[in-house]
């Protein structure tokens, strides 16, 4: 079902949607589309981010002729079930179930147009798990890397240890899920999402580690991506940095090429880009044009 939502732009229209995954789980989504569509973009966010954070960029891309959909992963944001304590969703479900369902929706809505993915953090990590990845024409990944804690600066590493090894188990014990929103850490998350995420982050190679890869984690299409991939990462990002970015992408092979673009805050007249700054409206006239250009070059 869908309902139109008015927008300020005369060039684009937003439509609120409920996308039903093959296993019956509904995902809350918003499609931003211009009157004349050149391509369709699936904007897959980072873990614990709600879709509304990405809406300004989605509207911007729509104004440039790129229909763009943003959505909440199962178990978070407006895709959260009524009782989080009974929620058994896993982190891997994002790539195996949610992303494919959203891509299938775009393919049905725009069957004759190219489909691209703009992935932030986990939204870029799990593309290789998608069984319908052959429908994708290109991937632009932002701040996508392994999440190995020892690769992070000390202050952020300590915060991450606190979140994973103190806050998470206490929250699960007391609430049955990771109740992070009330503490302004991130959106609430199902317990299995965070415990699986924590396990992956304990290994330098993330889910590519032999303990997971090919066992609890499928092999997927990471060694045979059939489209070009362009990766943005910022030098002040405590998560996706000079050690963690190569550690992830060394496991990914693209027949059409894999390229990287380093973002230095001083080059963009700002003090901070960080792990998520690319999506902030302050960069509408600068970094957003870089993202748009990367997407357009894949068409």
N, C-alpha and C positions, 0 to 999 in steps of 0.2 A: 504494500500500500504506500501511497505517497501523498504529500500535501505541499502545495507551493508556498514559499516564504518570500515576501517582497525583499528586494535588495536595492541599494542605492544606485548601482550601476545600470545604465540603460542598455549596456552591451551584454550583460549576463543575467541569468535567472537561477535562483537556488531552489532546490527541491529536496524536501526531507523524505527519507526512505527507510523502510525496514527490509533488509536483505536476509532471506532465509537460507541458512547453510544446509547442505545435504543431510546433516544429522538433526535438522529441525531447530537449531539455535538461531534466533534472530539477532541481526546486527543493526545498530542504529547508524545511519549514514546520511550525508548531505552531498548532493550533486550540484556543482556549479557549472552551468553550461551557457555558452553564447548562442546566438541565433545561427551563426555559421560555424560549424565545428570542423577543425582540421584533424584533430586526434583526440584520444581519450587518455587521461592520466589517472592512475590509481595512486593516491598519496597515502602511503602506509606509515603510520607514526611510530614513535618510540614507545617503549614499555612505560606504562603509567602516565602517558600523556593523553588527554582527551582530544577528540577530533576538533573541537572549537578552537584549539590553539593553532591549528593549521588552516582555518577558514580564510583568514586574510590573504594568504598566499594562493589558496585555491581560487579565490575570486579574481586575484590578479592574473593567474594563468588563464582563467576563463575569458577575461577581457582581451587576452592575446589570441583567442581562438582555440584554446585547449580545454575541452570539457574535463573537469577535475572532480574526483570524488574523494571525500574524507570519511572516515568511519571509526567507530570504537570497536576494538577487539572484544571478543566474548569475555564476560566477567568484569568489564570495566566501563566507566562512563555511563552512557545511556544504554549500553548493552549488558548492564549488570542485572543479574537475576534478583528476584524478590528476596531470596534467602541465600546470602553469600556463604553461610556455614555449610550448606549442602552442595556447594559448587565444586565440581571435580575437574574443571577445565585445566589443561596443562599449557605450558609455554609453547610447546611444539604445535599445539592446536592452531596457533596464529598462522603458521606457514602451511600446515597441512589442510586446514579447514576454512579459516576466515579469509585469507588472501585469495585462495582459489574461487570462493563464492563471490567475492566482490569483483574479481576479474571476469567471471562468467556473466555477471550482471552487465558490466561494461560491454562485453562482447555481444550480448543480446541487444543492448540499446544501440550500439554503434557497430554493427557487424562488418561493415565495409571500410572501417577506418583503423589506422594503426593504434595499438595500445602500448603505452609506456608506463613504467613504474618509477615513482619518485619515493624513495624509501629513506626514512630517518632512523638511524640506529638499528633496532631490531627489525624495522620495516625494510631494511636493506639486507640484513643478515639472513632472513628466512626465505628469501625468494626461491632459492634452489630446492626447497621442499615442495613447492607448488606442483601438483601433477599436471596442471595445464600451462606450465611455463612456456610451452611452445607458442602460445598465443601472444607473447610479449615481443615487442620490437626493440626495446632498449630499457636500460636501467640507469637511473641517476641516483647514487647513494650518498647520503649526507651523514657524516659522523658514524660510519659503520665500521666496526672493528671487533676484536675479541674484547671480553670484559674482564680479563685477568687482573685481579686486584693488585698484585705486586708490580704491575706495569704503571699504576697510577701514582701521582705525587703523594707524599706521605699524608698530608692533611685530608685529601679526598679519600685515600685508601682507608684511613681510620674511620671516616664517616660511613664508608661502604661496609667495613667489618661490623660496625655498630648496627647498620640496617639489616644485614644478612644474618648475623649471628647472635644478636641480642633482641633487637626490635621485632624481627620476623617471628622467631619462635615464641616470644612472649605474647605477641598479638594472636598468633594461631592458637595458643593455649587458652587465652582469655576470650577471644572472639570467634575463632574458627576460620578466620581469613586474615589477610594482612590489611589492617585498618589504617592505612597511611594518610588518607585524605584529611582527616581531622587534625593531623599534626603538620599539614602542609608539606609533606614529603613528596607525594605523588598521588595519583588516583588510587582508590582501594583496588586490591588485586586478590584473586583466588589463591589459596595456599599453595596449590601444586604449581601454579605459574612461578611463584617466587622461589620455591624450593628447587625446582628444575633449573631456573635461572641461576640460582646460587651454586648449584653443582657444576654447571657449565663454566661459571666464572672462577671456579677453583682450579681450572686447568689452563696452561698457557695457550693451548690450541682450541680452547672453548669446546663447542660440541663436536669439533673434528677430532678430539682426543679419542684414542682407541677404546677407552672405557665406554664411550657413548656411540661413536660413529659406526654405523653398520650394525648396531645392537639396539639400544633404546632410541637411537636417532637413525633415520633412514639415510642411505647414501645420497639420494636425490640427484640433482642435475648439476651440482657444483663444478664438476670437472668437465662439463660440456655445455656451458651456457651458450645458447645459439644467437646471442645478440650483443651489441656493444655495451660496455659498462664504464661509467665515469664516476669517480669518487671524489667528493669534497671532504676535506678535514682541516680543522683550525689548529694553529700552533698553541693556542691557550686552552685547548680542550683537555680536561684531566682524564677523560675516558678514552677517547679516540685520538691517540697521539702517535708520535714517531715510532713507538715500539708496537703498539696494539693494532694499528691499521695494517702494516705489512704482515703481521702475524695472522690476521684473518684472511686477507686477500691472496696470500701465498697458496691457499688451498682451493682457490677459484680459478677456473680456466674459461676464457671466452674466445670462441672462434673468430669473433668480430673485433676483438681488442679490448683491453682493460687499461684505462688511463686514470691519472690522479691529479688533483689540483689542490695545492696547499694554500690555505687562507691565513694570512698574517694580519692581525688587527690593525697594525700601523699602516698597512697598505690600503685599508678601507676607512681610514680616518675615524677609528673607534678604539676604545680601550678594551673592549671585550666582544668576543664572538662565542666562545665556549662551546658546549655540546649541542646547544639548541638555538643559538642566536641567529643562524641563517634564516629562521622562520619568523623572526620578529619584523614588525612593520618599519622599523627604523632603516632597514636595508632595502626598502622597496625600489629605490632609485639606484641601487648599487648591486648588492649580492643577488637580489631577485632576478636581475637582468642576466647575471652569470648562469643561474639555474635555468632560466628560460632558454638561454642560448644553448646550453648543454642538451636540453630536451629537444629543441628544434633541429639540432644537428643530427639527431637520430631518426628523423622522419624521412 
